[in-house]
Amino acid sequence: MGISLLNPRFRLSNSNSYRPPLTIAWTLSNVPANSRTSLVIASMGKALSVKLCQPSVVGLLYTTGLRIGEALRLTLAEVDLKKRVLLVRETKFKKSRYVPLSASAVVQLQGYLRQRRKAGMSTTADAPFFVNRRGKRYGPTAFATVFLEIIRKLGIRGPKGQVGPRVHDFRHTFAVNRLLAWYREGSNLAAKLPVLSTYLGHSTVSCTEVYLHATAELLESVGRRFRAHFAVPPLTRKRSHGQD
């Protein structure tokens, strides 16, 4: 599992606002290859009680980094698959924002909508996008219960009482993967943080800084780049005659 201890002393901004330190971060992209998100989605699709919407919710969380509450509160009017964009209204910190969708997410959601229509669910603009078998809005608690049950069966998380990946860690995974991609492109991460902060709907950039320290992979990449540019080559001594 991708666990990294985060040191709250490392800060990029001069903000004096208090932020509780995030002590452990899980990134689902670092679980064993045969247990990644695609396997979770497939397993949820086989679960009869959640076949309608849960696989699509997982795919959406992984590709957009939405909070689970934001995803489950979406209405049909707020999901525009033609323009490939979501309207996330007044969520945490009373912020609204547009969130773009990847091509793969659009395909997944189109398939879900076809299932939704066949099931006879409401098609009014204010109807919830993700619904349970009764046509009601799916709740975060119900979603998390099934999610934890499935990832335990897949061996991604231990039995009850042990800490491990949660639904919210899809958001952590998205943020860390985005930072890693920018880093590999050679981008200035400090300059990119406000962009990611706005996208995620954070109240301040300081809330986003924690992701800079969320994986050992990012820290190792920083170390390799530093050594490549600034490391002093080892001194070599010329061997003189008669000396070892």
Order of alpha helices (4+ residues) and beta strands (2+ residues): beta-beta-alpha-alpha-alpha-beta-beta-beta-alpha-alpha-alpha-alpha-alpha-alpha
